[in-house]
Amino acid sequence: MALELGRHGVRAVSIAPGAIDTGHHGVSNEKAADNPLGRVGDPEEVAALAAYLASDEAQFISGGVVACDGGALAGNFGAIRLFEPYLTSNTEP
């Protein structure tokens, strides 16, 4: 979308939320979040990111994915956690 619609002034940005406590999926701070911040996010934090991305302050941001996940996907941390079920026991992170 960013490639096709950018010349018309349309920006396309995706938000990739991590564990967010919406009250619907059993995600809560009682179950410690597996991310560097050590907590789950609030819906308001994702909403604040969406509001920023929709604002004029973010007018040069397009064509990307912005993670709102407490750092879970940062560096190897997220990659190891995402693929952990598929790693063999002798594979080092």
N, C-alpha and C positions, 0 to 999 in steps of 0.2 A: 504494500500500500504506500509506504513512504516513497518508493521509487516512482510509482505511477502518479501519485497525487501531490507530491511535494511541489511541483511546478505550479500547482493551483493554490498553494498556501495551506494545504492540508498536512498536518503532522500526524504520524502514526507511532505510538509508543505503547508498549505492553508493560504491565506490572506483573511481576512474579512473586506473589505473596508466599511466605513460609507458613509456619504454624500460627494461626490467628484464632484467638478465643472468641468464637462467634456464639458459643453456647449450644451449638448443634451437633458437633462431631466429637465430643469428648476431649477436646483440646483445652487445657487449662494450666495455670501455673503450678497447680498441685502435681501435675506430671511435668517435671522439669523439662524445659525445651532443650533439645539437643543442638544448641548453636552457641557461638561465642558469647552472646549476651546473657545466656542462661535463663531465658524467659520466653514466653510466647508473646506475640504481638496483640495489640488491640485493633479492632476494626477502624477506630478513629485514626490510627497511624497510617493505615492504607489509604483511608479517605484523604488525609492530609497530603500524602504523596500524589494522589490523583488530582487534587485541587492545584497543587504546585505545577504538575505537568500540563495542566490545562490553562495555566496562567501565562501572561505575557512574559513573565520572568524566565520561562522555559521555552521561549520561542525558537531557540536554535537546537532543541532536542527533538530528534526524529529518527525513526528506523531502528530503535533499540529496545532492549528489555531491561527494565529496572527492577532489581531484586529488592524486596521488602521482607527480609527473612531473618533479621538479627545476625547476619553474617554467615549463615549456614552454608552458602555456596562459595564463600571466599576461599581462594587458594585451593589447597588439597582437602581441606576440612570437609567441604560439601561433597566433593567428588568421592572421597573415601566413604562417607556415610551413604551416599546414593548407591554406590556399587558394592557396599559391604556384604549384602546377601549373596553376591555372586563371586566374591573372592574366595580363594582356597585358603586353608589354614596356614600354609607356609608363605603366603604373600604378605610382604611388609608394606605399610602405607608409605 
